[in-house]
Amino acid sequence: MKRSKLATHKEIWNTLSKVDCSEHTESKNGLTYLSWAWAWGMLMNYYPNAKFSILPEEHMQDGTVMCNVEIYIDECTRGMWLPVLDYRNKAISNPSAWNINTTRMRVLTKCIGLYGLGHYIYAGEDIPSPEVPVKKGKKKKVDNQEVESLKQKDAYREKLQDKIDRTTTVVLKESISAIDNIESLKGYWRKNSEQIESMSGLAQSDMKKFFSERAEELTI
């Protein structure tokens, strides 16, 4: 479907975070993984102009390797990183080309998750946040059972939002801490402002405070 305007972080998140990925996951060593091929195919389905870059690997002093990717949708950018791991999810020293290639695909999938697709998997939930449809017209009488069901859905949604906020906060704070000049910090804030504005009140205030403190450190 052809879009008439550029996508925003908020629009992308609202679209992809509602996709149920449960039939395309697999479990290994107690962790749940999403098929990278399906994840990329689904991203193409909604945003066929999306592109990704595999950034140079970071080689650590102990011989382990960190893989990095970025995904671009219109003017939106998301980046993710992941160390090359063995079957026990331990960082591998001097990994093979196959190990690195496998990790690239895993980190690509996680980066797609930052846009919303399958994000609930990394937040520890089983299904995406359900939507409660709003219908126009005559008001329908709601019985006690329906009221209780709606309360449970609201509680579930709040719980999921809290987990999403905590996960997003960790990612953003790590990135902000690594920035070493005020202009780059301002640019990073502009790129991620929509995502921050979509966070709950407390999480949003925490991020703004953290940003202000980092800005102070860089201007001293």
N, C-alpha and C positions, 0 to 999 in steps of 0.2 A: 504494500500500500504506500503510495507516494505521499510524503508529508510536505506541507506548505511552509513550515517554519523550522528553525533549528531546535533540536531537542535540548532540554535543560536537565540538570542532575535530578531535580525533583520529579519531573515528568517520567524520566527513565526509571527512577526508583519506584514510583507509584505503579508503573506498568509491569516491571519484571518481578517485583517482590510478591506479586499475587499469583505467580505461576507455580503450580504444584509439580514439584520435581521428584516426588516419592517413588515413582515407577522407574526412575532412571538413576537410582543410586545403588551402591554396593557396599557391603561392610567388610572390613579387613582389620584384624587385630583390635577390635573394639571401636574402630572409627568408621564413620560413614563418608563415602566418596561419591561425588557426582561425575557422571561420564563427561569428559571434556568435549567429546565430539557432539554429544547431544546439547550440551550447554552452549557451545559456539553456534550450532545450528539454530537453537532457539533465539540466540542474540541476533543472528542474521534474519530470522523471521520477522522480528520487530524493528531492527535497525540495520538494514543491509549495507549501510555505508560505514559501519564500524570497522576499525582497523586496530591492529596491535603491533607492538614492537618488542622484540626480545632484546633486552639491554645486556651489556657485557656482564658476565658472571664476576662475582667478588670472590677472590681466593684468599682465605684466611691463613694466619700464621700456622695453625695446627693442621693445615692441609684440607680442611673442609671448604665447601663451596656454597655460595649463596646465589640463587637464581632470581632475576628481576624481570618483570614485564610491565608494560603500560598498554592500556586500551583507550582508544580515542573514539568518541561518538560526537560528531559535529565539533563543537568547541569544548566539549567535556573531556576531562582526562582523569583516569584512575590508575594508580600504580600498586603493585603488590610484590612481595618477595617471599622466598621460602628456601631453607637450606636443603641440600641434597641429602635425603634420608634413606636408611636401609629398611628392611622389613619390620624392624622393631621400632621404627620411627626415631632412630638415633642418627645424628649427623655422620656422614661417611667421610673418611679421610682419603684424599686422592681418588675421587669417584671416576667411574668409567664414562665414556661418551653416552652409553645407554642410560646410565643413572641420571646424567644431566638432562638428557632429552625427556625422560619420564617426569622429572621434576618441573621442567618447563611447562609441560602440559598441565600438571597439577596446579602450578602457580597461576597459569592462564585462567583456569577454572575458578580459582579463588578470587582473582581480579574481577572476573565477571560477577562474582558474588558481591563485590563492593558496589556494583550497580544495582543490586537487588535480587538477581536470579539465584535462588538457592541459599540466600543469606541466612535464612532460618535454620538451615542444617548446621552451620558453624555456630549459631547461637544456642544449639542444643535442643531445638524443637523438632517435631516430626512432620508438621504440615504448616503451610504459610498462614498468616493471619486471615481469618475468614472475614468476608464482607457481609454486612447486613443491608440488603437492598432497601432503597427508599422508594415507596410507591406513591404516586399522586392520585388524588381523587377522594372518595369517601373514606372517612376514618374508620378503621376496623377495630372492633372491640378486642382487646388483648386479655387473655385469661392469665391466671397466676403462673401456670406452667411456662407460658411464653415469656412472661416477665422474668422469671428465674433463668430461662435459657439465654435471654438477652444480657442479663447481668453476668452470667458465666462467660459469654463471648467477650463482653467488655473487659472483664478481669483478665481473660486470656490475652486480649489485645494489649492491655497495659503491661502485662508480664513480658510479652514478646518485645514491645517497644523498649522496655527497660534493658533487656538483654542486647538488643540492637544498639541502643545508646552506649552501653558499656563497651561493646566491641568496637564501635566506631570511634569512641573517645580514645581508646588505647592506640588505634592506628593513627589518628590525627595528632595525638600528643607526641608519639614517637617521631613523626615526620617534622613537626614544628620544632622539637628539640634539636633535630639534626640541621636545621637551617642556620646559617652563620652570618646572614646580613639582613638588614631591615627591609630592603627592597624585595628580596626573594620572599621574605615573610609576608609582606603585604600582598604579593602576587599569589602566594599559596592560599591566603585567606580569601581572596576574591574568587579563586577557582572553586573553593569548597564552601562558600558562604551559604549557598542554597541548601546543601546537605545539613549544615549546622543549624540553619533556621528550621529544618524539619524535625529536629530533635525535641525532646520534651523540655519544659522550662528549666528544670534544675540542671540537666545535662548541658543545655545551651549556655546557661550562665557560667557553668564550670569551664566550658571551652573558651568563652570570651575572656574570662579572668586569666586563664592559662596563657592565652594569646597576648593579653596586655602585659603580663609579667615577663613573657619572652621578649616582647617588643622593648620593654624597659631595659632588659639586660643587653640587648643589641645596640641601644642608643647611648649607653653609659660611656 
